[in-house]
C-alpha cells in the first residue's frame, strides 16, 4: 500500500482518495465484504488529516459503495459492483432517450436489420434485385475512370461540375430546363429532405403530404419539429391546405410519378392542378421524382417543368435505377435555395463521394445510363407481370390491386384489416419480410407495399404463398 | 378572349378570374397602364354575375396589381410587376431566415467559395495538396476492385462488414481493442458529429470543447441547440466542468492528437488526466482523431485506448490522409450508442458510398494505406520545414509559432491583434486565402491557421510573402 494523494493534482485530496478507493473496489482488490482500514490507519498512510478521510468515506457511503456496521467498522457494500458499473459507464440510454432525432419505428428497424440476412425473402424492399444491378458494367466503368487529383479532393459546395452539367442535359427529357448553378448533388434523396428540413423551414412549419406517404416511414421533417399534415386528393384540396396553412410556413411534399408506396401516378391534369393550387397559396412544392425513370411505357412531364418562378424543389436520384450504394441524388431549385442547402451540406458532410459522382457522371454522359434503364424497365415489367399472375391466382378473393405502370410496387389492399404488427412478426418467423401499410399511414391495416423489384421469381412465389397461407390460416 | 371560368374546377369562379387576370399581367398581355375591360364587359365574357367580377377586382386592387382612376376606369398598376414577382415566387429568403440550421460564418462561406478557384493561393486549407494524393494508385486500385451486387446495394446500417473488420485490426495500432459491432461507417468525421448532436443529446445540453476549436468553424452542435462551453487546459479544469455541467447532459469534444487548429498534441499524462476527469464527472468524451496518422515521429495512444467502460466515442477518417473525396470515416463506441447512431444515419442518408467503402477497405487490408502514410508523412515534414524556414526568415519579429510535430498546421501567433476580417478580405483581393483564428475562437485576432499541406512550395513562398508585405504595409 504505497499510494499517496498527489498535492499537485487537479483533483482535491479527498477526491483522489475517493478515486483510489473506487479503483480498489473496481479492480477487485477490495472485494465485497472486505473490511476497510480504520480512519486512523488511512490518515497515517496518506499523510492527511482524519477529517479528509472522513470526507472521502462519507462520499463513498453516499454512493452506496461502502457501509458501516455498528461497532465493527466499514465494509465494502454488497451491491458495490452494480453501483460502480452504473457510475462508471456514462448513462447512454438517458442520452439517447432525451435526444432530438426520432428513432425509426420498431417495424422499420426490424426491416433494416432483417434485410441484411441472406435467407430472408424480401417482399417489400424498395431496391432493385442484385441481379438487376449492372454490376459488371459498373466494375468495367471503374476501370475506365481517369481520376485527377482535384476531383478526388473535397468537392465544391454544389458537387462535381461535370456531373451537374450532364444532369442539365439529362433533365430536359422530363421537361426541366435548368442550369448547373441550380443543381446540388446530394447523397441520395433522403439527404435532400434532411437538408430542406433544417435549411428551409422554421420549427413548427407545416409539411403537407399525400396519404399514405413515404414520409411516414422516415423522419427528416418530424425530427426537425415540423407538423405533418396528410391531405387527400379530392376537390377540397385547396380548402384543406388553406385550413392548415394559416400564417405558418409550409411545404407540399409529393411523389407525383410512381408514388411510394402506392405506385400510382398523377395524370398531367392532376399534376397541373396541384401545381397551381400550391402556387396560388404560395406553398413551395418538393417533387420527389426518384421513380420517374421506371415508367414502363409512357413518359410524363415532371411538375418542375411547369415551374417558371422557383416554386418547385425537384429531387432525383440514381438509387432506384443504377445503384443505391453510389449514394448520389440531386436537388434542382432556385439558386438562393440551392446555395443555402449547399451551405448546410458543407456543414453536414462536406459533400458526396467524389468517386460516386464521377461514376454517375460517366454513366449519364456516355449513354450507359439510358441503355441500362431500357433493360431495367423491361426486367421490372416481367417481374410485375409474374407477380400479378400469382395475385390473380391466389389473392383475388381476399385483396385488390391496380396493374402497375412502372416502378417497384403494388399497393395490395386486403378486404379485411389484417395487416398488423402481429402479421408482420409471424411472417418474419417464416423468413418473409413485408412492408406493412401502417409504416406509411399509421391507421392503415389493409395494405402491403408489395415489391416485385427485389426478390427472385422463386422467392416471390414462395413468399407470396407463405403470405397467402398465413392469412387463410388465421381467418 | 375566349377564356371562361371552369365551373368544375377546385377553384372558385372569382379565384379563377383573379388567376387569369394575373396571368394576363404576368405574360405582358396586359402591360402596365393597360385599361381593363369594364365590369359589364367582363361579366358578359365570363358569363358570371357582376358581383363576382367585383370580388375579383377588389382582390387584385388589394394586392396592388390594378388601380382605379376616378371617372376613367381600372388600369394595370405601375408596380404590378414587382408585386407579381413577390407574389408568385415563394418567399424563400423568409424560409431560409427562419429555419433551424445556422448558416456558415460569412468568412467560411467565402473560404468554401474561393477554394474552388484555381488561381487562389490557399494558405489555410485543411486538405492535402493534389500532388500528395495517391491519385494514380487510387485509379489503379479501382481497376482491381471486384464488385459484387450485394455490396453495391444499400449498405447494412453499420456499413460494409469487411471494412469494419479491417478497421478492428487497424485500430489496434492506436491501442484500441474493439469489435466490428462497435464501429459505424460514416461519410467523414463531420457527419459523425452531426449524428451525435441529434442522436445523443437533448437540446440545451452542454458541449465542452477546447479553445480555440474546430467546432467553432462548423455547427453540428450549435444548430441542434447545444450550449457550447470552451474550457482552458489548466488545473481548474474539473472546476470548470463541474460549474457548467450541473444537471445538464454534456459531452467533451477534444482533438487530443494534432489538434485542429493549433496542431498541438496532449502528452500521454494529459490525455490520461482529461480522460479520468471526464470519467469521474461522467462526461462522455468525443475523441476526434482524424490527424493521428500524420504524427511525424512518435506514435501516441488514443484516449480511447484507456476506455474500458464506453466513456469515449472515437472518430477516425481517411479524409486527411487518403482522399477527402472518398467521404469515409468511422465512429467507435458502445454498441448501444453505435446502433442508435446507425439508426439515425439510415434515416439521414441510408449509408455511405459503397464504392468508397470498398476502396478504403482494400487500401487498409492490402497495406497500401500504411505504405502511403509513410510517404505522406515524409512529404508533409518537408513542407513543414520549408514553411518554418520562411517564417524564420520573415516573421520572427512579428509572430511566434511552435515547430509542428505532424499534421497540416502551424498556429501562427502575431504579436499584435491584426488578424481581422479586413486583413482576410485584403489578402483575398491579392488571391491569398487564409484561415483566420477568429473562425476557431471569435475573440482571437492574433492567430492564423497556417497550413503547409495544400499550397505548392512556390505558392507557399509567394503567399507568405504577400501576407508579410501586407502586414508591414499596414503597420
Interface residues (C-beta under 8 A of the other chain):
Chain A: X10 X11 X15 X19 X87 X88 X89 X90 X91 X92 X93 X94 X95 X96 X98 X99 X100 X101 X102 X103 X104 X109 X112 X113 X115 X116 X127 X130 X131 X133 X135 X136 X138 X139 X142 X143 X145 X146 X147 X148 X149 X150 X151 X152 X153 X154 X155 X156 X157 X187 X188 X190 X191 X194 X197 X198 X199 X200 X201 X202 X203 X218 X219 X220 X223 X224 X225 X235 X236 X237 X238 X249 X273 X276 X277 X279 X280 X282 X283 X284 X309 X310 X311 X319 X323 X324 X325 X326 X327 X334 X336 X337 X340 X343 X344 X346 X347 X348 X349 X350 X351 X352 X353 X354 X355 X356 X359
Chain B: X10 X11 X15 X19 X87 X88 X89 X90 X91 X92 X93 X94 X95 X96 X98 X99 X100 X101 X102 X103 X104 X109 X112 X113 X115 X116 X127 X130 X131 X133 X135 X136 X138 X139 X142 X143 X145 X146 X147 X148 X149 X150 X151 X152 X153 X154 X155 X156 X157 X187 X188 X190 X191 X194 X197 X198 X199 X200 X201 X202 X203 X218 X219 X220 X223 X224 X225 X235 X236 X237 X238 X249 X273 X276 X277 X279 X280 X282 X283 X284 X309 X310 X311 X319 X323 X324 X325 X326 X327 X334 X336 X337 X340 X343 X344 X346 X347 X348 X349 X350 X351 X352 X353 X354 X355 X356 X359
